[in-house]
């Protein structure tokens, strides 16, 4: 896919708790003129909406009960970019957030899958 059709700049950022670092994130976005930001370790609880002006936020919440903050992988995307969110079922120790960018008619869509493997839990092999 030719990303020049989109004119995109994409970055990944490990927040280690995104709420207290919101101003730092805004500065990072502005400094690099980003269109899509993949955020790890958001530490957001279910039901807590995280908003950055001029961006739409997508995240999945862990379904297992926990007393700790639970959202890990989030995608922020400018609403001016044609896209749609794909809900992802619970996958156990892997957390996934997915969006599909809708390109001009003469190009193929681009699927962005952001996943996080919770390494402190065992992985069972079949």
PyMOL commands that place a pseudoatom at each C-alpha (Angstrom):
pseudoatom trace, name=CA, resn=UNK, resi=1, chain=A, elem=C, hetatm=0, pos=[0.000, 0.000, 0.000]
pseudoatom trace, name=CA, resn=UNK, resi=2, chain=A, elem=C, hetatm=0, pos=[1.222, 3.467, -0.832]
pseudoatom trace, name=CA, resn=UNK, resi=3, chain=A, elem=C, hetatm=0, pos=[0.933, 5.458, 2.411]
pseudoatom trace, name=CA, resn=UNK, resi=4, chain=A, elem=C, hetatm=0, pos=[1.484, 8.692, 0.490]
pseudoatom trace, name=CA, resn=UNK, resi=5, chain=A, elem=C, hetatm=0, pos=[-2.207, 8.501, -0.402]
pseudoatom trace, name=CA, resn=UNK, resi=6, chain=A, elem=C, hetatm=0, pos=[-2.908, 8.970, 3.282]
pseudoatom trace, name=CA, resn=UNK, resi=7, chain=A, elem=C, hetatm=0, pos=[-0.050, 11.379, 4.087]
pseudoatom trace, name=CA, resn=UNK, resi=8, chain=A, elem=C, hetatm=0, pos=[0.306, 9.648, 7.455]
pseudoatom trace, name=CA, resn=UNK, resi=9, chain=A, elem=C, hetatm=0, pos=[2.759, 9.786, 10.279]
pseudoatom trace, name=CA, resn=UNK, resi=10, chain=A, elem=C, hetatm=0, pos=[2.280, 6.965, 12.792]
pseudoatom trace, name=CA, resn=UNK, resi=11, chain=A, elem=C, hetatm=0, pos=[4.040, 6.504, 16.140]
pseudoatom trace, name=CA, resn=UNK, resi=12, chain=A, elem=C, hetatm=0, pos=[4.042, 4.010, 18.990]
pseudoatom trace, name=CA, resn=UNK, resi=13, chain=A, elem=C, hetatm=0, pos=[4.261, 5.338, 22.549]
pseudoatom trace, name=CA, resn=UNK, resi=14, chain=A, elem=C, hetatm=0, pos=[4.585, 3.415, 25.838]
pseudoatom trace, name=CA, resn=UNK, resi=15, chain=A, elem=C, hetatm=0, pos=[2.596, 5.539, 28.267]
pseudoatom trace, name=CA, resn=UNK, resi=16, chain=A, elem=C, hetatm=0, pos=[2.943, 3.545, 31.503]
pseudoatom trace, name=CA, resn=UNK, resi=17, chain=A, elem=C, hetatm=0, pos=[-0.242, 5.343, 32.569]
pseudoatom trace, name=CA, resn=UNK, resi=18, chain=A, elem=C, hetatm=0, pos=[-1.654, 7.751, 30.011]
pseudoatom trace, name=CA, resn=UNK, resi=19, chain=A, elem=C, hetatm=0, pos=[-3.852, 9.994, 32.210]
pseudoatom trace, name=CA, resn=UNK, resi=20, chain=A, elem=C, hetatm=0, pos=[-1.008, 11.631, 34.187]
pseudoatom trace, name=CA, resn=UNK, resi=21, chain=A, elem=C, hetatm=0, pos=[1.075, 11.977, 31.003]
pseudoatom trace, name=CA, resn=UNK, resi=22, chain=A, elem=C, hetatm=0, pos=[-1.629, 13.566, 28.849]
pseudoatom trace, name=CA, resn=UNK, resi=23, chain=A, elem=C, hetatm=0, pos=[0.247, 16.876, 28.375]
pseudoatom trace, name=CA, resn=UNK, resi=24, chain=A, elem=C, hetatm=0, pos=[3.418, 14.997, 27.429]
pseudoatom trace, name=CA, resn=UNK, resi=25, chain=A, elem=C, hetatm=0, pos=[1.425, 12.998, 24.874]
pseudoatom trace, name=CA, resn=UNK, resi=26, chain=A, elem=C, hetatm=0, pos=[-0.079, 16.169, 23.381]
pseudoatom trace, name=CA, resn=UNK, resi=27, chain=A, elem=C, hetatm=0, pos=[3.396, 17.694, 23.059]
pseudoatom trace, name=CA, resn=UNK, resi=28, chain=A, elem=C, hetatm=0, pos=[4.666, 14.490, 21.398]
pseudoatom trace, name=CA, resn=UNK, resi=29, chain=A, elem=C, hetatm=0, pos=[1.755, 14.529, 18.916]
pseudoatom trace, name=CA, resn=UNK, resi=30, chain=A, elem=C, hetatm=0, pos=[2.251, 18.197, 18.056]
pseudoatom trace, name=CA, resn=UNK, resi=31, chain=A, elem=C, hetatm=0, pos=[6.034, 17.947, 17.785]
pseudoatom trace, name=CA, resn=UNK, resi=32, chain=A, elem=C, hetatm=0, pos=[5.818, 15.108, 15.264]
pseudoatom trace, name=CA, resn=UNK, resi=33, chain=A, elem=C, hetatm=0, pos=[2.552, 16.111, 13.483]
pseudoatom trace, name=CA, resn=UNK, resi=34, chain=A, elem=C, hetatm=0, pos=[1.107, 12.645, 14.059]
pseudoatom trace, name=CA, resn=UNK, resi=35, chain=A, elem=C, hetatm=0, pos=[-2.081, 11.256, 12.550]
pseudoatom trace, name=CA, resn=UNK, resi=36, chain=A, elem=C, hetatm=0, pos=[-2.149, 7.886, 14.329]
pseudoatom trace, name=CA, resn=UNK, resi=37, chain=A, elem=C, hetatm=0, pos=[-0.685, 7.038, 17.743]
pseudoatom trace, name=CA, resn=UNK, resi=38, chain=A, elem=C, hetatm=0, pos=[-0.447, 3.494, 19.087]
pseudoatom trace, name=CA, resn=UNK, resi=39, chain=A, elem=C, hetatm=0, pos=[-0.340, 3.648, 22.889]
pseudoatom trace, name=CA, resn=UNK, resi=40, chain=A, elem=C, hetatm=0, pos=[0.780, 0.790, 25.132]
pseudoatom trace, name=CA, resn=UNK, resi=41, chain=A, elem=C, hetatm=0, pos=[0.175, 0.440, 28.868]
pseudoatom trace, name=CA, resn=UNK, resi=42, chain=A, elem=C, hetatm=0, pos=[-2.588, 3.040, 29.090]
pseudoatom trace, name=CA, resn=UNK, resi=43, chain=A, elem=C, hetatm=0, pos=[-3.673, 1.784, 32.555]
pseudoatom trace, name=CA, resn=UNK, resi=44, chain=A, elem=C, hetatm=0, pos=[-7.217, 2.990, 31.824]
pseudoatom trace, name=CA, resn=UNK, resi=45, chain=A, elem=C, hetatm=0, pos=[-10.080, 1.342, 33.680]
pseudoatom trace, name=CA, resn=UNK, resi=46, chain=A, elem=C, hetatm=0, pos=[-13.182, 0.099, 31.833]
pseudoatom trace, name=CA, resn=UNK, resi=47, chain=A, elem=C, hetatm=0, pos=[-15.669, 2.898, 31.310]
pseudoatom trace, name=CA, resn=UNK, resi=48, chain=A, elem=C, hetatm=0, pos=[-13.004, 5.613, 31.484]
pseudoatom trace, name=CA, resn=UNK, resi=49, chain=A, elem=C, hetatm=0, pos=[-12.903, 7.564, 28.250]
pseudoatom trace, name=CA, resn=UNK, resi=50, chain=A, elem=C, hetatm=0, pos=[-9.561, 9.054, 27.308]
pseudoatom trace, name=CA, resn=UNK, resi=51, chain=A, elem=C, hetatm=0, pos=[-9.735, 12.018, 24.974]
pseudoatom trace, name=CA, resn=UNK, resi=52, chain=A, elem=C, hetatm=0, pos=[-7.115, 14.021, 23.126]
pseudoatom trace, name=CA, resn=UNK, resi=53, chain=A, elem=C, hetatm=0, pos=[-8.497, 16.951, 21.101]
pseudoatom trace, name=CA, resn=UNK, resi=54, chain=A, elem=C, hetatm=0, pos=[-8.836, 16.195, 17.367]
pseudoatom trace, name=CA, resn=UNK, resi=55, chain=A, elem=C, hetatm=0, pos=[-8.404, 12.428, 17.860]
pseudoatom trace, name=CA, resn=UNK, resi=56, chain=A, elem=C, hetatm=0, pos=[-10.724, 9.461, 18.245]
pseudoatom trace, name=CA, resn=UNK, resi=57, chain=A, elem=C, hetatm=0, pos=[-9.631, 6.874, 20.819]
pseudoatom trace, name=CA, resn=UNK, resi=58, chain=A, elem=C, hetatm=0, pos=[-10.148, 3.125, 20.447]
pseudoatom trace, name=CA, resn=UNK, resi=59, chain=A, elem=C, hetatm=0, pos=[-9.303, 0.643, 23.191]
pseudoatom trace, name=CA, resn=UNK, resi=60, chain=A, elem=C, hetatm=0, pos=[-10.391, -2.733, 24.446]
pseudoatom trace, name=CA, resn=UNK, resi=61, chain=A, elem=C, hetatm=0, pos=[-10.826, -3.555, 28.109]
pseudoatom trace, name=CA, resn=UNK, resi=62, chain=A, elem=C, hetatm=0, pos=[-9.777, -6.751, 29.810]
pseudoatom trace, name=CA, resn=UNK, resi=63, chain=A, elem=C, hetatm=0, pos=[-12.748, -8.933, 30.555]
pseudoatom trace, name=CA, resn=UNK, resi=64, chain=A, elem=C, hetatm=0, pos=[-11.281, -10.771, 33.524]
pseudoatom trace, name=CA, resn=UNK, resi=65, chain=A, elem=C, hetatm=0, pos=[-11.883, -9.174, 36.949]
pseudoatom trace, name=CA, resn=UNK, resi=66, chain=A, elem=C, hetatm=0, pos=[-8.991, -7.090, 38.202]
pseudoatom trace, name=CA, resn=UNK, resi=67, chain=A, elem=C, hetatm=0, pos=[-8.389, -4.430, 40.820]
pseudoatom trace, name=CA, resn=UNK, resi=68, chain=A, elem=C, hetatm=0, pos=[-5.735, -2.823, 38.654]
pseudoatom trace, name=CA, resn=UNK, resi=69, chain=A, elem=C, hetatm=0, pos=[-6.218, -0.502, 35.712]
pseudoatom trace, name=CA, resn=UNK, resi=70, chain=A, elem=C, hetatm=0, pos=[-6.956, -2.676, 32.762]
pseudoatom trace, name=CA, resn=UNK, resi=71, chain=A, elem=C, hetatm=0, pos=[-6.764, -1.165, 29.281]
pseudoatom trace, name=CA, resn=UNK, resi=72, chain=A, elem=C, hetatm=0, pos=[-3.403, -1.722, 27.650]
pseudoatom trace, name=CA, resn=UNK, resi=73, chain=A, elem=C, hetatm=0, pos=[-3.368, -1.168, 23.872]
pseudoatom trace, name=CA, resn=UNK, resi=74, chain=A, elem=C, hetatm=0, pos=[-5.088, 1.933, 22.474]
pseudoatom trace, name=CA, resn=UNK, resi=75, chain=A, elem=C, hetatm=0, pos=[-5.146, 3.570, 19.061]
pseudoatom trace, name=CA, resn=UNK, resi=76, chain=A, elem=C, hetatm=0, pos=[-5.663, 7.313, 18.613]
pseudoatom trace, name=CA, resn=UNK, resi=77, chain=A, elem=C, hetatm=0, pos=[-6.560, 8.408, 15.099]
pseudoatom trace, name=CA, resn=UNK, resi=78, chain=A, elem=C, hetatm=0, pos=[-7.549, 11.725, 13.553]
pseudoatom trace, name=CA, resn=UNK, resi=79, chain=A, elem=C, hetatm=0, pos=[-11.213, 11.591, 12.536]
pseudoatom trace, name=CA, resn=UNK, resi=80, chain=A, elem=C, hetatm=0, pos=[-10.312, 13.191, 9.196]
pseudoatom trace, name=CA, resn=UNK, resi=81, chain=A, elem=C, hetatm=0, pos=[-8.732, 9.850, 8.210]
pseudoatom trace, name=CA, resn=UNK, resi=82, chain=A, elem=C, hetatm=0, pos=[-11.394, 7.569, 6.787]
pseudoatom trace, name=CA, resn=UNK, resi=83, chain=A, elem=C, hetatm=0, pos=[-11.399, 4.450, 8.945]
pseudoatom trace, name=CA, resn=UNK, resi=84, chain=A, elem=C, hetatm=0, pos=[-13.506, 2.064, 10.953]
pseudoatom trace, name=CA, resn=UNK, resi=85, chain=A, elem=C, hetatm=0, pos=[-12.980, 0.207, 14.210]
pseudoatom trace, name=CA, resn=UNK, resi=86, chain=A, elem=C, hetatm=0, pos=[-13.094, -3.586, 14.380]
pseudoatom trace, name=CA, resn=UNK, resi=87, chain=A, elem=C, hetatm=0, pos=[-14.202, -4.881, 17.800]
pseudoatom trace, name=CA, resn=UNK, resi=88, chain=A, elem=C, hetatm=0, pos=[-11.992, -7.723, 18.986]
pseudoatom trace, name=CA, resn=UNK, resi=89, chain=A, elem=C, hetatm=0, pos=[-13.167, -10.546, 21.266]
pseudoatom trace, name=CA, resn=UNK, resi=90, chain=A, elem=C, hetatm=0, pos=[-11.274, -11.337, 24.434]
pseudoatom trace, name=CA, resn=UNK, resi=91, chain=A, elem=C, hetatm=0, pos=[-8.131, -13.305, 23.578]
pseudoatom trace, name=CA, resn=UNK, resi=92, chain=A, elem=C, hetatm=0, pos=[-6.912, -14.062, 27.098]
pseudoatom trace, name=CA, resn=UNK, resi=93, chain=A, elem=C, hetatm=0, pos=[-3.339, -12.898, 27.639]
pseudoatom trace, name=CA, resn=UNK, resi=94, chain=A, elem=C, hetatm=0, pos=[-3.211, -11.034, 24.302]
pseudoatom trace, name=CA, resn=UNK, resi=95, chain=A, elem=C, hetatm=0, pos=[-4.909, -7.641, 24.106]
pseudoatom trace, name=CA, resn=UNK, resi=96, chain=A, elem=C, hetatm=0, pos=[-5.790, -6.384, 20.628]
pseudoatom trace, name=CA, resn=UNK, resi=97, chain=A, elem=C, hetatm=0, pos=[-7.130, -3.107, 19.232]
pseudoatom trace, name=CA, resn=UNK, resi=98, chain=A, elem=C, hetatm=0, pos=[-7.811, -2.902, 15.480]
pseudoatom trace, name=CA, resn=UNK, resi=99, chain=A, elem=C, hetatm=0, pos=[-8.757, -0.182, 12.984]
pseudoatom trace, name=CA, resn=UNK, resi=100, chain=A, elem=C, hetatm=0, pos=[-8.964, -0.337, 9.193]
pseudoatom trace, name=CA, resn=UNK, resi=101, chain=A, elem=C, hetatm=0, pos=[-7.971, 2.701, 7.136]
pseudoatom trace, name=CA, resn=UNK, resi=102, chain=A, elem=C, hetatm=0, pos=[-10.193, 3.240, 4.120]
pseudoatom trace, name=CA, resn=UNK, resi=103, chain=A, elem=C, hetatm=0, pos=[-8.074, 4.373, 1.169]
pseudoatom trace, name=CA, resn=UNK, resi=104, chain=A, elem=C, hetatm=0, pos=[-8.973, 6.124, -2.055]
pseudoatom trace, name=CA, resn=UNK, resi=105, chain=A, elem=C, hetatm=0, pos=[-10.940, 3.849, -4.433]
pseudoatom trace, name=CA, resn=UNK, resi=106, chain=A, elem=C, hetatm=0, pos=[-7.840, 2.781, -6.377]
pseudoatom trace, name=CA, resn=UNK, resi=107, chain=A, elem=C, hetatm=0, pos=[-5.968, 1.394, -3.366]
pseudoatom trace, name=CA, resn=UNK, resi=108, chain=A, elem=C, hetatm=0, pos=[-6.304, -1.371, -0.772]
pseudoatom trace, name=CA, resn=UNK, resi=109, chain=A, elem=C, hetatm=0, pos=[-7.350, -0.833, 2.849]
pseudoatom trace, name=CA, resn=UNK, resi=110, chain=A, elem=C, hetatm=0, pos=[-4.694, -0.837, 5.551]
pseudoatom trace, name=CA, resn=UNK, resi=111, chain=A, elem=C, hetatm=0, pos=[-5.447, -2.755, 8.742]
pseudoatom trace, name=CA, resn=UNK, resi=112, chain=A, elem=C, hetatm=0, pos=[-3.666, -1.593, 11.879]
pseudoatom trace, name=CA, resn=UNK, resi=113, chain=A, elem=C, hetatm=0, pos=[-3.608, -4.259, 14.583]
pseudoatom trace, name=CA, resn=UNK, resi=114, chain=A, elem=C, hetatm=0, pos=[-2.041, -3.216, 17.856]
pseudoatom trace, name=CA, resn=UNK, resi=115, chain=A, elem=C, hetatm=0, pos=[-1.492, -6.026, 20.293]
pseudoatom trace, name=CA, resn=UNK, resi=116, chain=A, elem=C, hetatm=0, pos=[0.014, -6.482, 23.696]
pseudoatom trace, name=CA, resn=UNK, resi=117, chain=A, elem=C, hetatm=0, pos=[1.034, -9.790, 25.227]
pseudoatom trace, name=CA, resn=UNK, resi=118, chain=A, elem=C, hetatm=0, pos=[0.689, -9.859, 28.996]
pseudoatom trace, name=CA, resn=UNK, resi=119, chain=A, elem=C, hetatm=0, pos=[3.971, -11.593, 29.791]
pseudoatom trace, name=CA, resn=UNK, resi=120, chain=A, elem=C, hetatm=0, pos=[3.396, -12.167, 33.500]
pseudoatom trace, name=CA, resn=UNK, resi=121, chain=A, elem=C, hetatm=0, pos=[0.795, -14.827, 32.707]
pseudoatom trace, name=CA, resn=UNK, resi=122, chain=A, elem=C, hetatm=0, pos=[1.673, -18.283, 31.368]
pseudoatom trace, name=CA, resn=UNK, resi=123, chain=A, elem=C, hetatm=0, pos=[0.938, -19.156, 27.765]
pseudoatom trace, name=CA, resn=UNK, resi=124, chain=A, elem=C, hetatm=0, pos=[-0.583, -22.607, 27.343]
pseudoatom trace, name=CA, resn=UNK, resi=125, chain=A, elem=C, hetatm=0, pos=[0.495, -24.468, 24.239]
pseudoatom trace, name=CA, resn=UNK, resi=126, chain=A, elem=C, hetatm=0, pos=[-1.844, -26.834, 22.432]
for i in range(1, 126): cmd.bond("trace and resi %d" % i, "trace and resi %d" % (i + 1))
show_as sticks, trace
zoom trace
